[in-house]
Amino acid sequence: MHPAVLFSLIWFFILLLHLIFKLSILNLLFDLHLQTLVIIFFGTLSFSIGSFLITLLKEKRERKKFGDIYNNPNWLNYFSSKLQVIILLITCLGLPYYIYQSYKIFLLSNIDNFFIGLRTELSYGDVDLGPEKYLTTVSYISMAFQQYCFYKKKSINNYFFLIISISTALIYAVFTTGRGPILWVATILIGMNFLHGKNFSFKRIIITISLFIVFFSIIGIFFGKGGNTEASFQDNLKSSSEVTSSYLVASVNALDLKLQQNIPPNYNGNNSLRFFKALGQSAGFFKYEKVPELIQEFSFVPYSTNVYTIYYAYISDYGVPYALAMLAIFGMIQTLIYNKAIQTKNLRYSIYYSLTLYPLFMSFFQDIYISLLSTWLQVIVITELLILCNRIIFEKND
């Protein structure tokens, strides 16, 4: 579960699946050019170098200072049962209102299918869920917190709270109308189980991911991606298998297609620095510069896709060297969190580790490190508030 190992394994399996699918389900899939494979190789190498550099620095520090696992205060190692109930209530009580707001947005679409209509309006319309959208992030943190509590104290109550938190997080993920967030729930489960579970294994990772991919495919039918509710089981099985397979590997072909077009970098940071430009506009800067949408245009390889792996946003902005440098930085950050998590196993780094596995696992799909920076700021603020409340409750008890 070391970040460098995970990143390498993920890309190995994606390229292996690309070969398998091309010979079976996606037999029309375009061939990959050597240039794309070389960039992926050096990207994996850059991420690993950044990751192992942090690991080497950690080992040098630990020769001078024993690990700080014993220096953690109680409020970082334990949890407040009151807080456990409060954050679960927030996600549960907020869910009906979140669904109601989603339904109001769906009505604007004039489309019969609820999820297709909602996705159309959220993706291409001018509407927004408003503050309710932050409940999705809260639900993921709540789930990680409940899982932490369960591993610390395996009681009936904690097991019940965990099941409720997983269920609500999945519902929030489904109502985002994007299927990627469903896999976020899976990575939180895997991350927490790795840190605190006694029966963690590679087999359990495969089983968890497989179950979520099945759920992912079923939800795709309701989203109108890979089937529809009126088609037969056999037709849906065939189309959903093709779409799910395309979801896993077509982004690599889309990157390959963009690279073959030899489009020079734009040197404006529109893709990777979008958050900062949007923030600047809200502060009154860059008034005459349009902030690009997160949703990219579709490419056909020949299967349609509008995602281009983690590489494209950085390559299109400042070229391949910039992409490799950013991957090295992400390797460092990911490994810093990983080292802290396995060293302390406290509440803070357990939550951060389990949530940040998502961009690593989804690197084959698109960039989620910088393009979703606003979401990561939400994660930091909500997590630190949770920890602060936990500390206040413990200090009052003392």
N, C-alpha and C positions, 0 to 999 in steps of 0.2 A: 504493500500500500504506500510505499514511498512515492512521492509525486513524479519523480523522473521515471520510475518503473511503470507507474500507471499510464503516464502520457505515452510512453513507448509502446506499451501493450495495446492501448486503445487504437493507436494508428496502425499497429501490426494487424489487429483484427479487422479494422475497417478496410484495409487494402486486401486482406485475405477474403473478406466477404465480397468485395468488389469483384474479385476474380471468380468466386463461386457463383455470384448472382449473374455475372455476365455469361457464364456457361449454362445457366439454368433459367431463372425467373425473368431476368432482364437481358435477354439475349440480343437486344438492339442497342445496348449501352455502348457509347463510343469508347475507343481505346484511349488510354492515358499516355501522354507524351513523356519522354524522359525528363524534360525540364521540370514538370510538375513533381515527379517522383524525387528528383534531386532536391527541390525546394522543401518538400515534406521531410526528407531525410535530414537536411541541415537545420530545419525548424525543430525537429525532435532533438537533435544534438544540442542546439542552443538552449532549449528548455532544460535539458539534462545538465548541461554545464552550469547554468545558473543555479539549478537545484543542488547539485553536488558541491558547488562552491560554498553555499550556505551550510551544508552538512559538515564540510571540513572546518569552517570557522567555528561551528558549534562545538566540535570535538576539541579544538584548541582551547576554547573558553572553559570547557568542562574539566580540563586538566588543572586549571587554576581554581575553579570554583565548583563545588559539588552542586548537582542539579537542585533547582529551587522548588522541587515537589513538596519538600517539608516546610517551606516558607509560605505556603498558601494559607490565607486566613480561612476560617470556617465557612464564611459566606460565599466563598468561591468553590468550596469542595462539597457543600451540602445545599439543600434547597428548602425554601419555605413552602409548606403545604398550602398556606393561605394564597400565596402567589400562584401556586400551581392551579388552584381553582379559579382564581381571578382571570388569568390569561386564557384559560380554556373557555370561561364564560364569555369573554370578549369575542372570541372567534365564533362561538356557537350562536350568541345573540345577534352578532353582526351579519351572520349568514343569510337569514331571511330578507333583511334589508338589501343586502348585496344582490340577491337573486331578483328582488323586486325592481331595483334600479336597472339590472340587466334586462329585465322584461320590458321596461319602459323604452330602453334603447332599441330593443328588437322591434317594437311596434313602429319605429321610424323607418324601418327597412322595407316594409311592404313585401316581405318574403315569407313564404309559408313555413319553411323550416326554421325553428327557433335558433339553433346554433349557427346555421349559415347566415341568417339575418343579423344576429348579434355580431358575428365575426366581421361581416361586411361593414357594418356601421363603425365598429371599433377600429378597423384597419383603414378604411377609406373615407369614412364620414368625418364630420366636424364635432362629433359628440365625445364626451368623456365620462367615465363613471364618477369622477370627482374624488373626494377624500376616501370614499369606500374602497377604492382600488388598493389602498395601503393594507387593507385587511388580509389580502392574499399573502403579503410578506409576513404579517403578524402570524398567520396560520402556520407558515413554515417554521418560524421560530418557536411557536407554541409546541409544534410537533417535536422539534429537536429537544426542547425543554422537558416535555413529558417523557420522552424516551430516556433522557438523562436521569430523571427521577425514578423511572421504572428500574433501570439497571442499578441505581443506588439502593433502592428498597423495593423488592419484588413482592408487593402486596396486591390484593384483589382490587383495591381502589386505584392503585397506580396502573394496573393492567387495563382497567376499564377506561381511565383517563387517556391512556395511550391509544387504545382502539378508537375512541372518540376523536382524538386529535388527528390521527391518520386519516380517518373518514372525512373530517371537515377540510383538511388540507387538500385531499383529492378532489372534493367538490369545488373548492375555490379554484384549483388548478384547471378543472374541466371548464368552469365558467369564464376563464380567461380566453377560451376558444383557441388557445394554442396548445399543441400536444407536447411540446417541450417541457412545460412546467410539470406535467405528469411524471416525467423522468426525474425532476428535481426531488419529488417525494421519495423516489427510489434511492437517490444518492444520499439523502439524509438518513434513511434507514441503514444503508450500508456503512456510512461514516460512523454513526453512533454505535453500531454493532461491532465495528472494528475496534473502537476505543474502549468499550465497556462490556461487550458481550463475551461470554466464556466459550461460546461454540462457533466463533467466527471461522470461516473457511472460504476458499476460492469457490467451492461447490455452492455455498449459500449465496455468493455474489451472482453466480450464473443463474441460479433458481430465481432470485429476486428480480434480476433484470429481465429474464424470460417471462415471468408473470406480468411484469409491467408492460412489456412489449405486446403481450396478448391483450391486456386492457387498453393499451395505446391503439391497437388495431380496431378493437370493438368501438372505442370512442370515435375513431376516424370514420366509421360508417355513419354515425349520427351527425358528424360534421360534414358529411358529403364528400369525404376524402377516402377513396378506396371502397366504394360501395354505397348503398342506400338502404333504408329500412324497408323498402317495398320489394327489393330484389330477393332472390332465393338464397339459401345458405351457401350453396355451391358457388354461385356467382359472386357473392360477397367474400367468400374465402379466397377466391382467385384474385379479385381486384384488390382486396385489402393486403394480401401477401405481396402483390406487386408494388403497391403504394408504400408499404412499410419498408420493403427492400430498397425502394428508390429513396426514401427518407434517410436511410442509413448511408448510402454511397453516392447518390447523384450529386451531392454538393462538391465532391472531389472532381467530378467531371465538369461541373460548372466553373470551378476554379481553373481547371485545365483549359476550358474554352476561353476564359478571360485572358489567361496568360498567352494563348496563341494569337490573340488579337493585337498583341504588342502595344497596348495603350500606355502611353507614358504616365508616370505618377502625376497627380494634380497639384501636389505640394500645397494644399490648402487645409488639410486635416478634416475635410468634410465628413469622413466616415469614422475615423478613430477618435477625433476630438469633438464630435457632435455635441456631447453633453456640455462642454465648456462654452461652445458657441451659443447654445440655447440659453445657458446661464447668463452669458454676456448680453444677449438680447433682452432678457428679462430685466437686466440692470441698466438698459438704455444704450448698450454698445451694439455694434454690427447691425444697425437698423436697416441698412439697405442690402444686407446679405441674407439670402434665404437659407434657413437651416434645413438640411436634407432630411427626408423621412427615413425611419429605421428600416422600413420594408423596401427591399431592393426589387428591381425589375426581374421578370422571369427570363430564364434561359431554357433552352430545349436541348437535351443531350442523348437521345431525343425525348427523354422523360422530362416533364416540366419541373423546374425548381427555381426558387428565388433566394437560396442560401449558398454561400461560397466558401465554407470552412472558416476557421479563425484567421487564415492567412490574408484573405482578400482585402479586408478593411485597411490593413496596414500597408500592403503592397500597393494598393491603388492610391494611397495618400503620399507616401514617401519612398516607395520602392522596397525591394527585397531586404537590403541591410536593415532598414527600420523594422520590418516584420521580425527578423531574426533577433534584433536587440530587444524588442518588446517581449518576445517569447522567453528570452533569458531572464528578463525582469519578472515575468509571471512565474517562472520556475523558482526564482528566489523567494517571492512573496508566498507562493504556495508551500514551499518547504519551511519557511519561517513559522507559518501557522501549524504545519504538520509537526515540526519539532517541539513546539510549545505544547501542542495537544497531547503527544505521547509522553512528554516529560512530566506535565502537571496533571493531565486528565481532569482539569477543573471545568467549571460550568462555562466560563467565557470561551476558552479555546476549543471545547467540545462543540459548542454551537457554531463557532466560526469554521472549524474544520469540516463539519458535516455539511454546512451550506455551501462552502467554496469548492467542494468536490464537483458541483454541478457544472461550472464553466470548464473544468478540466475534462470531464466526461463528454461534454458537448463540443469540444474543440473541433471535431470532425464536421460539425454542423454549421456553426457560425461563432463569431466572437461574442462572448458574454462577459468578458472582463471589463472592457472600457465602454462598449456600447450600452451596457446596462448599469453604468456607474451610479445613476440615481437610485437604482434598486439596492446597490451595495451600501449607499449612504443610509438608506432606510434600515437595512439590516444592522448597521453599526449603531445607529441611534436607538432603535428598539431594543437591541441586545444589551446595550450599556444601561438603558433605563431599567430593564429587567434586572440586571445585576445590581444596580444601585438600590432598587426596591428590596431586593433580596438582602443586601447588606444592612439597610435600615431596619428591616424586620429582625434580623439576627442581633444587631446591636441593642435594640430595644429589649429583646429577651435576655441579653446579658446584663 
